[in-house]
Amino acid sequence: SDMSVPDEQLDAAMAMYDAGLAEHGLESVIFGHIGDNHVHVNILPHDMVEYARGKELYLCWAREIVKMGGSVSAEHGIGKLKVPFLEMMYGPRAIDEMRALKRLFDPDGVLNPGVMFTS
């Protein structure tokens, strides 16, 4: 993960990570930037069943992090995998505005084609 939270939410976020991992029976390594409330929770699945549980858990965490006033992408950007989380963070209107800016600055779609806004 690459999520961050406001100072007052760090304890809650860490408790959420620990509880989710325990509840889903998943192994992980947690490391990162505790000083700015931004840790990486790397889930270590042993098989595809655990991988699927980890993806489901990640989505739950992302929703909760946004509710806490945090970010689903603190350091490494959105990329292809986190595009669905953008609307979760900013809402449909902001996404439409981002898409319009993309069309304005890249009318031919040559910059990062198909990465974030495909339409």
Backbone as CSV, one residue per row, in Angstrom:
resi,resn,N_x,N_y,N_z,CA_x,CA_y,CA_z,C_x,C_y,C_z
1,SER,0.842,-1.183,0.000,0.000,0.000,0.000,0.880,1.237,0.000
2,ASP,0.283,2.336,-0.279,0.990,3.619,-0.351,0.072,4.700,0.216
3,MET,-0.615,4.376,1.290,-1.622,5.280,1.830,-1.053,6.103,2.978
4,SER,-1.632,7.282,3.154,-1.236,8.134,4.272,-2.483,8.705,4.928
5,VAL,-2.323,9.118,6.174,-3.436,9.680,6.940,-2.971,10.928,7.685
6,PRO,-3.912,11.765,8.108,-3.548,12.889,8.969,-2.973,12.381,10.300
7,ASP,-2.208,13.241,10.964,-1.545,12.861,12.222,-2.471,12.155,13.197
8,GLU,-3.646,12.724,13.403,-4.553,12.195,14.430,-5.170,10.853,14.053
9,GLN,-4.942,10.379,12.830,-5.536,9.118,12.377,-4.537,7.968,12.284
10,LEU,-3.270,8.219,12.584,-2.266,7.164,12.403,-2.556,5.940,13.262
11,ASP,-2.867,6.131,14.532,-3.154,4.981,15.398,-4.331,4.168,14.864
12,ALA,-5.368,4.855,14.412,-6.540,4.162,13.870,-6.184,3.399,12.599
13,ALA,-5.367,3.995,11.753,-4.968,3.319,10.515,-4.147,2.071,10.824
14,MET,-3.198,2.185,11.742,-2.373,1.024,12.097,-3.229,-0.084,12.702
15,ALA,-4.183,0.285,13.549,-5.091,-0.710,14.135,-5.931,-1.368,13.043
16,MET,-6.364,-0.583,12.073,-7.149,-1.116,10.958,-6.326,-2.125,10.154
17,TYR,-5.070,-1.775,9.871,-4.212,-2.703,9.135,-4.041,-4.007,9.910
18,ASP,-3.686,-3.901,11.185,-3.464,-5.098,12.005,-4.713,-5.967,12.080
19,ALA,-5.864,-5.344,12.323,-7.113,-6.099,12.439,-7.477,-6.764,11.117
20,GLY,-7.333,-6.047,10.018,-7.673,-6.606,8.711,-6.802,-7.787,8.340
21,LEU,-5.514,-7.651,8.595,-4.592,-8.751,8.296,-4.914,-9.973,9.139
22,ALA,-5.177,-9.758,10.422,-5.505,-10.879,11.315,-6.821,-11.531,10.897
23,GLU,-7.822,-10.713,10.616,-9.140,-11.230,10.241,-9.091,-12.049,8.956
24,HIS,-8.265,-11.635,8.021,-8.169,-12.338,6.739,-7.068,-13.400,6.724
25,GLY,-6.356,-13.541,7.834,-5.304,-14.552,7.920,-4.167,-14.311,6.950
26,LEU,-3.779,-13.053,6.797,-2.751,-12.709,5.821,-1.459,-12.289,6.501
27,GLU,-0.367,-12.684,5.887,0.966,-12.308,6.350,1.373,-11.019,5.638
28,SER,2.157,-10.193,6.321,2.571,-8.937,5.693,3.887,-8.444,6.269
29,VAL,4.423,-7.450,5.606,5.554,-6.679,6.103,5.105,-5.223,6.055
30,ILE,5.252,-4.525,7.174,4.876,-3.113,7.233,6.145,-2.298,7.443
31,PHE,6.350,-1.327,6.569,7.533,-0.465,6.667,7.180,0.893,6.077
32,GLY,8.063,1.847,6.205,7.818,3.108,5.530,8.157,4.325,6.331
33,HIS,7.292,5.301,6.247,7.573,6.658,6.684,6.653,7.043,7.838
34,ILE,6.894,6.486,8.981,6.017,6.683,10.127,5.955,8.159,10.520
35,GLY,7.025,8.898,10.270,7.076,10.311,10.632,6.073,11.173,9.894
36,ASP,5.650,10.731,8.711,4.618,11.488,8.002,3.360,10.647,7.785
37,ASN,3.170,9.668,8.674,1.929,8.872,8.718,1.658,8.115,7.421
38,HIS,2.719,7.599,6.859,2.637,6.965,5.549,3.448,5.672,5.595
39,VAL,2.750,4.572,5.776,3.438,3.284,5.822,3.022,2.446,4.621
40,HIS,3.867,1.502,4.292,3.587,0.551,3.218,3.242,-0.781,3.874
41,VAL,2.060,-1.279,3.598,1.653,-2.592,4.082,1.738,-3.531,2.887
42,ASN,2.767,-4.343,2.863,2.942,-5.298,1.768,2.396,-6.645,2.203
43,ILE,1.291,-7.027,1.597,0.668,-8.318,1.878,1.451,-9.385,1.123
44,LEU,1.743,-10.480,1.813,2.541,-11.565,1.238,1.668,-12.808,1.075
45,PRO,0.896,-12.875,-0.017,-0.001,-14.018,-0.204,0.775,-15.290,-0.540
46,HIS,0.262,-16.396,-0.048,0.879,-17.697,-0.321,0.248,-18.395,-1.524
47,ASP,-0.924,-17.928,-1.935,-1.607,-18.531,-3.075,-2.604,-17.516,-3.640
48,MET,-3.304,-17.893,-4.683,-4.231,-16.975,-5.342,-5.446,-16.657,-4.475
49,VAL,-5.825,-17.561,-3.595,-6.938,-17.288,-2.680,-6.549,-16.149,-1.738
50,GLU,-5.352,-16.221,-1.183,-4.878,-15.150,-0.306,-4.674,-13.856,-1.092
51,TYR,-4.238,-13.975,-2.321,-4.075,-12.790,-3.168,-5.419,-12.077,-3.336
52,ALA,-6.467,-12.838,-3.621,-7.803,-12.257,-3.788,-8.285,-11.619,-2.485
53,ARG,-8.038,-12.282,-1.365,-8.423,-11.703,-0.064,-7.656,-10.410,0.190
54,GLY,-6.397,-10.384,-0.186,-5.584,-9.188,-0.016,-6.089,-8.022,-0.852
55,LYS,-6.493,-8.290,-2.080,-7.035,-7.229,-2.936,-8.329,-6.670,-2.357
56,GLU,-9.171,-7.555,-1.850,-10.427,-7.135,-1.220,-10.142,-6.270,0.016
57,LEU,-9.186,-6.702,0.806,-8.811,-5.963,2.010,-8.250,-4.593,1.646
58,TYR,-7.431,-4.535,0.623,-6.845,-3.271,0.180,-7.937,-2.269,-0.191
59,LEU,-8.962,-2.731,-0.890,-10.080,-1.866,-1.264,-10.789,-1.338,-0.017
60,CYS,-11.011,-2.205,0.954,-11.634,-1.775,2.219,-10.770,-0.731,2.911
61,TRP,-9.478,-0.976,2.955,-8.566,-0.008,3.571,-8.626,1.329,2.849
62,ALA,-8.626,1.302,1.532,-8.651,2.550,0.760,-9.888,3.369,1.109
63,ARG,-11.036,2.717,1.194,-12.271,3.428,1.564,-12.133,4.076,2.938
64,GLU,-11.604,3.323,3.880,-11.465,3.840,5.244,-10.437,4.967,5.324
65,ILE,-9.346,4.830,4.607,-8.314,5.872,4.601,-8.895,7.180,4.078
66,VAL,-9.688,7.102,3.014,-10.323,8.304,2.467,-11.268,8.910,3.502
67,LYS,-12.045,8.066,4.197,-12.939,8.572,5.252,-12.159,9.266,6.362
68,MET,-10.937,8.814,6.609,-10.089,9.419,7.642,-9.462,10.734,7.175
69,GLY,-9.682,11.082,5.910,-9.084,12.298,5.366,-7.708,12.072,4.780
70,GLY,-7.392,10.804,4.492,-6.079,10.455,3.974,-6.041,10.322,2.468
71,SER,-4.926,9.807,1.988,-4.686,9.631,0.558,-4.377,8.168,0.256
72,VAL,-4.886,7.680,-0.861,-4.598,6.307,-1.275,-3.271,6.212,-2.015
73,SER,-2.678,7.355,-2.299,-1.411,7.373,-3.023,-0.543,8.505,-2.491
74,ALA,0.214,8.206,-1.468,0.986,9.239,-0.789,2.303,9.554,-1.480
75,GLU,2.872,8.601,-2.180,4.241,8.778,-2.649,4.475,8.280,-4.071
76,HIS,3.864,7.190,-4.436,4.221,6.524,-5.688,3.261,6.786,-6.839
77,GLY,2.313,7.672,-6.666,1.406,8.014,-7.750,0.268,7.022,-7.917
78,ILE,-0.624,7.351,-8.816,-1.809,6.531,-9.051,-1.491,5.366,-9.980
79,GLY,-0.843,5.626,-11.094,-0.534,4.549,-12.030,-1.787,3.886,-12.565
80,LYS,-1.648,2.697,-13.084,-2.785,1.974,-13.655,-3.630,1.281,-12.589
81,LEU,-2.995,0.769,-11.564,-3.705,-0.059,-10.596,-4.615,0.728,-9.662
82,LYS,-4.306,1.986,-9.425,-5.088,2.756,-8.457,-6.068,3.729,-9.103
83,VAL,-6.225,3.689,-10.398,-7.159,4.589,-11.070,-8.561,4.511,-10.453
84,PRO,-9.080,3.322,-10.135,-10.418,3.274,-9.533,-10.518,4.020,-8.198
85,PHE,-9.397,4.214,-7.532,-9.425,4.893,-6.238,-9.508,6.411,-6.379
86,LEU,-9.208,6.942,-7.554,-9.264,8.391,-7.747,-10.653,8.940,-7.461
87,GLU,-11.673,8.317,-8.037,-13.034,8.799,-7.815,-13.423,8.669,-6.352
88,MET,-12.936,7.643,-5.698,-13.186,7.464,-4.273,-12.663,8.675,-3.491
89,MET,-11.518,9.178,-3.898,-10.905,10.305,-3.199,-11.513,11.648,-3.590
90,TYR,-11.790,11.833,-4.872,-12.134,13.165,-5.359,-13.570,13.336,-5.832
91,GLY,-14.264,12.247,-6.115,-15.635,12.340,-6.599,-15.707,12.464,-8.109
92,PRO,-16.895,12.199,-8.677,-17.054,12.169,-10.133,-16.814,13.521,-10.809
93,ARG,-17.207,14.611,-10.165,-17.014,15.929,-10.788,-15.529,16.223,-10.998
94,ALA,-14.728,15.972,-9.985,-13.289,16.220,-10.109,-12.668,15.331,-11.182
95,ILE,-13.136,14.095,-11.282,-12.616,13.186,-12.311,-12.959,13.724,-13.697
96,ASP,-14.187,14.215,-13.868,-14.574,14.813,-15.151,-13.690,16.015,-15.480
97,GLU,-13.366,16.815,-14.463,-12.495,17.975,-14.681,-11.078,17.535,-15.057
98,MET,-10.582,16.489,-14.417,-9.255,15.959,-14.756,-9.239,15.454,-16.193
99,ARG,-10.301,14.748,-16.561,-10.407,14.218,-17.923,-10.427,15.367,-18.942
100,ALA,-11.155,16.444,-18.633,-11.217,17.601,-19.531,-9.842,18.255,-19.669
101,LEU,-9.112,18.369,-18.578,-7.756,18.927,-18.644,-6.839,18.049,-19.480
102,LYS,-6.973,16.749,-19.323,-6.166,15.812,-20.112,-6.439,16.026,-21.602
103,ARG,-7.718,16.146,-21.959,-8.068,16.372,-23.374,-7.534,17.718,-23.873
104,LEU,-7.567,18.740,-23.004,-7.091,20.069,-23.378,-5.590,20.063,-23.667
105,PHE,-4.818,19.442,-22.780,-3.364,19.449,-22.924,-2.832,18.326,-23.808
106,ASP,-3.648,17.321,-24.057,-3.209,16.170,-24.846,-4.343,15.721,-25.774
107,PRO,-4.736,16.584,-26.715,-5.894,16.263,-27.559,-5.717,15.007,-28.409
108,ASP,-4.478,14.648,-28.707,-4.240,13.459,-29.527,-4.021,12.199,-28.691
109,GLY,-4.027,12.348,-27.375,-3.888,11.184,-26.499,-2.551,10.485,-26.584
110,VAL,-1.474,11.253,-26.783,-0.155,10.633,-26.923,0.609,10.516,-25.597
111,LEU,0.175,11.251,-24.581,0.859,11.203,-23.284,0.231,10.119,-22.408
112,ASN,0.994,9.106,-22.108,0.513,7.983,-21.287,-0.818,7.425,-21.791
113,PRO,-0.887,7.017,-23.041,-2.158,6.532,-23.588,-2.689,5.326,-22.818
114,GLY,-3.957,5.404,-22.465,-4.620,4.293,-21.798,-4.252,4.091,-20.345
115,VAL,-3.469,4.987,-19.771,-3.039,4.784,-18.384,-4.105,5.233,-17.401
116,MET,-4.583,6.452,-17.550,-5.521,6.948,-16.556,-6.894,7.226,-17.140
117,PHE,-6.948,8.049,-18.155,-8.228,8.410,-18.758,-8.268,7.857,-20.171
118,THR,-9.069,6.858,-20.366,-9.124,6.200,-21.670,-10.209,6.783,-22.559
119,SER,-11.075,7.626,-21.990,-12.141,8.220,-22.817,-12.154,9.719,-22.664
